[in-house]
Amino acid sequence: MRGKGGRPPSKPVVFRDGFYIEVRNRATDPGSGIKIRKETYEEMMAAVEEYRKTKLVVILGKYKNGEPVSLKPESGKPVTVKKKKK
């Protein structure tokens, strides 16, 4: 009898083409949030504005063929958008 289908645990996730953000609670460890894909830059920025009201949002940038291609600063670290203080 064959096991259940699905992605094998040893195979890495391949990002589809699009713009990605990571959304997580402010007190959690890095990398434990969910990744959200949007088709356009404008859609991604609208999602950033919506989620940053209550969550920590990290912009991962544009991915093409499973590889990041832009929206990262020269240092190589993801751009973090923090909530503005009023």
C-alpha positions in Angstrom: 0.0 0.0 0.0 1.3 3.4 -1.0 1.6 6.3 1.5 -0.4 9.5 1.3 0.4 11.9 -1.5 1.8 15.3 -1.0 5.1 17.2 -0.9 7.9 15.1 0.5 9.5 16.7 3.6 12.9 16.7 2.1 11.9 18.6 -1.0 12.2 22.4 -0.6 9.2 24.7 -1.4 9.5 26.4 -4.8 8.0 29.9 -5.0 5.8 30.6 -7.9 6.3 33.8 -9.9 5.0 36.9 -8.1 5.5 39.2 -5.2 5.8 37.7 -1.6 5.4 39.0 1.9 5.7 37.2 5.2 3.2 38.0 7.9 3.6 36.9 11.5 2.7 37.9 15.0 5.1 40.4 16.6 6.4 38.0 19.3 7.1 34.9 17.2 10.4 33.6 15.8 11.6 34.7 12.3 10.5 32.4 9.6 7.5 31.1 11.5 5.0 33.4 9.7 2.9 32.7 6.6 4.0 33.7 3.1 1.5 35.4 0.9 1.9 35.8 -2.9 0.4 38.6 -4.9 0.5 39.0 -8.7 1.5 42.7 -8.8 3.6 45.1 -6.8 0.5 47.3 -6.1 -1.5 44.3 -4.8 1.5 43.4 -2.5 1.7 46.9 -1.1 -2.0 47.0 -0.5 -1.7 43.8 1.5 1.3 45.2 3.4 -0.8 48.3 4.5 -3.7 46.0 5.5 -1.6 43.5 7.6 0.7 46.0 9.2 -2.1 47.3 11.4 -1.9 44.2 13.6 1.1 42.0 12.4 4.7 42.2 11.6 5.2 42.3 7.8 8.4 41.4 6.0 8.6 42.1 2.3 10.4 39.2 0.7 10.2 40.7 -2.8 9.7 39.5 -6.3 10.3 35.8 -7.2 10.8 34.4 -10.7 11.4 30.7 -11.4 11.7 30.1 -7.7 14.5 32.6 -7.1 14.3 36.2 -5.6 15.0 38.9 -8.1 14.3 42.3 -6.5 13.1 44.4 -3.6 16.0 43.6 -1.3 18.5 46.2 -0.2 22.2 45.9 -1.0 22.8 44.3 2.4 20.9 41.2 1.3 18.5 41.4 4.2 14.7 41.6 3.6 13.0 44.9 3.9 11.0 45.1 7.1 8.0 47.4 7.2 7.2 48.4 10.8 4.0 50.0 12.1 4.3 53.8 12.3 3.9 55.4 15.6 1.2 58.1 15.8 
